[in-house]
Amino acid sequence: MPAEVPPVTGPFRISVEAIPTGVTLDITSFVEALVLDLVTEHADALAEILDEQADGRPYDGFAAEGLLVERLVAQLSTRIPVYGGQCLALADRIRAVAAPKVMPQQRAAEGGAAA
């Protein structure tokens, strides 16, 4: 079975897969770009955060590294652009994958024949 073409192919690929309770959005290409941006454009801020964490204490959003993380996130892109017809394709794919599915046990319980 050929792999399904994702509904969003650029600038960041987004694919949609069904899970029992809804869908998952695979945004691997966005995360890859974000990590690359972190290590190439924000290495100093990342090093500061790592230095603050070096003593092994649990993360505290109010401690100094929490403020560093907050500043770093403010500098990073946290939105994924979806353009034109890809908006509708993404919505259609989510709608199709997330549509409720009747299980054979449900049909039998509702008085229908189990498949």
The 8 nearest C-alpha neighbors of each residue, nearest first, counted from 0:
[[1, 2, 3, 4, 5, 16, 14, 15],
 [2, 0, 3, 4, 5, 14, 16, 6],
 [3, 1, 4, 0, 5, 14, 16, 15],
 [2, 4, 5, 1, 14, 0, 6, 15],
 [3, 5, 6, 2, 14, 8, 7, 1],
 [4, 6, 14, 7, 13, 3, 8, 12],
 [5, 7, 89, 88, 85, 14, 4, 8],
 [8, 6, 13, 12, 85, 5, 9, 89],
 [9, 7, 12, 11, 5, 6, 10, 13],
 [10, 8, 11, 12, 7, 81, 13, 82],
 [9, 11, 8, 12, 80, 81, 7, 79],
 [12, 10, 9, 29, 28, 8, 13, 79],
 [11, 13, 8, 7, 9, 28, 26, 14],
 [14, 12, 7, 26, 25, 5, 24, 11],
 [13, 15, 5, 25, 24, 6, 12, 16],
 [14, 16, 24, 23, 25, 22, 93, 13],
 [17, 15, 23, 22, 18, 24, 14, 96],
 [16, 18, 22, 96, 21, 23, 97, 19],
 [17, 19, 22, 21, 20, 16, 23, 97],
 [20, 18, 21, 17, 22, 97, 100, 99],
 [19, 21, 18, 22, 17, 97, 99, 23],
 [22, 20, 97, 18, 19, 17, 23, 96],
 [23, 21, 17, 18, 16, 97, 15, 24],
 [22, 24, 16, 15, 25, 17, 18, 21],
 [23, 25, 15, 14, 26, 13, 22, 16],
 [24, 26, 14, 13, 27, 15, 23, 16],
 [27, 25, 13, 29, 28, 24, 30, 12],
 [26, 28, 30, 29, 25, 31, 12, 13],
 [27, 29, 31, 30, 26, 11, 12, 32],
 [30, 28, 32, 26, 31, 27, 11, 33],
 [29, 31, 33, 27, 32, 28, 34, 26],
 [32, 30, 28, 34, 29, 33, 27, 35],
 [33, 31, 35, 29, 30, 34, 36, 28],
 [32, 34, 30, 36, 31, 35, 29, 37],
 [35, 33, 37, 31, 36, 32, 30, 38],
 [34, 36, 32, 38, 37, 33, 39, 31],
 [37, 35, 33, 39, 40, 34, 38, 32],
 [38, 36, 41, 34, 35, 39, 40, 33],
 [37, 39, 42, 35, 36, 41, 40, 34],
 [38, 40, 36, 37, 41, 35, 42, 34],
 [41, 39, 36, 37, 42, 38, 35, 43],
 [40, 42, 37, 44, 43, 38, 39, 45],
 [41, 43, 38, 45, 44, 39, 40, 46],
 [44, 42, 46, 45, 41, 47, 40, 38],
 [45, 43, 47, 46, 41, 42, 48, 71],
 [44, 46, 42, 48, 43, 47, 49, 41],
 [45, 47, 49, 43, 44, 48, 42, 50],
 [48, 46, 50, 44, 45, 49, 43, 51],
 [47, 49, 51, 45, 64, 50, 46, 52],
 [48, 50, 52, 46, 51, 47, 53, 45],
 [51, 49, 47, 53, 52, 48, 46, 54],
 [50, 52, 48, 49, 53, 64, 47, 54],
 [53, 51, 49, 50, 54, 55, 48, 56],
 [54, 52, 50, 55, 51, 49, 56, 48],
 [53, 55, 52, 56, 51, 50, 57, 49],
 [56, 54, 53, 52, 57, 58, 51, 50],
 [55, 57, 54, 58, 52, 53, 59, 51],
 [58, 56, 59, 55, 52, 54, 60, 62],
 [57, 59, 60, 56, 52, 65, 62, 64],
 [60, 58, 61, 62, 57, 65, 64, 63],
 [59, 61, 65, 62, 58, 66, 64, 63],
 [62, 60, 59, 65, 63, 66, 64, 58],
 [63, 61, 65, 59, 64, 60, 66, 58],
 [62, 64, 65, 66, 67, 61, 51, 60],
 [63, 65, 67, 48, 66, 62, 51, 68],
 [66, 64, 60, 68, 62, 63, 67, 61],
 [65, 67, 69, 64, 63, 68, 70, 62],
 [66, 68, 64, 70, 65, 69, 71, 48],
 [67, 69, 71, 65, 66, 70, 64, 72],
 [68, 70, 66, 72, 67, 71, 65, 73],
 [71, 69, 73, 67, 68, 72, 66, 74],
 [70, 72, 68, 74, 73, 69, 67, 75],
 [71, 73, 75, 69, 74, 70, 68, 77],
 [72, 74, 70, 71, 75, 69, 76, 77],
 [75, 73, 71, 72, 70, 76, 41, 69],
 [76, 74, 72, 73, 77, 71, 33, 36],
 [75, 77, 78, 74, 33, 72, 73, 79],
 [78, 76, 75, 79, 72, 73, 33, 74],
 [79, 77, 76, 80, 75, 29, 81, 11],
 [78, 80, 81, 77, 11, 29, 76, 10],
 [81, 79, 78, 82, 10, 11, 9, 86],
 [82, 80, 86, 85, 79, 7, 83, 9],
 [81, 83, 85, 86, 80, 84, 9, 7],
 [84, 82, 85, 86, 81, 87, 88, 7],
 [83, 85, 86, 87, 88, 82, 89, 81],
 [84, 86, 88, 7, 83, 87, 82, 89],
 [87, 85, 89, 84, 88, 81, 83, 82],
 [86, 88, 90, 84, 89, 85, 91, 83],
 [87, 89, 85, 91, 6, 90, 86, 92],
 [90, 88, 6, 92, 86, 87, 91, 85],
 [89, 91, 87, 93, 92, 88, 94, 86],
 [92, 90, 88, 94, 89, 93, 87, 95],
 [93, 91, 95, 89, 94, 90, 96, 88],
 [94, 92, 90, 96, 95, 91, 97, 89],
 [93, 95, 91, 97, 92, 96, 98, 90],
 [96, 94, 92, 98, 93, 97, 91, 90],
 [95, 97, 93, 17, 98, 94, 92, 16],
 [98, 96, 21, 94, 95, 93, 22, 99],
 [99, 97, 95, 96, 94, 100, 93, 21],
 [100, 98, 97, 101, 96, 21, 95, 20],
 [101, 99, 102, 98, 97, 96, 19, 103],
 [100, 102, 105, 103, 99, 106, 104, 98],
 [101, 103, 105, 104, 100, 106, 113, 114],
 [104, 102, 113, 106, 105, 114, 107, 101],
 [105, 103, 107, 102, 106, 108, 113, 101],
 [106, 104, 108, 102, 103, 107, 109, 101],
 [107, 105, 111, 109, 103, 108, 104, 113],
 [106, 108, 111, 113, 104, 110, 109, 112],
 [109, 107, 105, 110, 106, 104, 111, 103],
 [110, 108, 106, 107, 111, 105, 104, 112],
 [109, 111, 107, 108, 106, 112, 105, 113],
 [112, 110, 107, 106, 109, 113, 108, 105],
 [111, 113, 107, 114, 106, 110, 103, 109],
 [112, 114, 103, 107, 106, 111, 104, 105],
 [113, 103, 112, 106, 107, 104, 102, 111]]
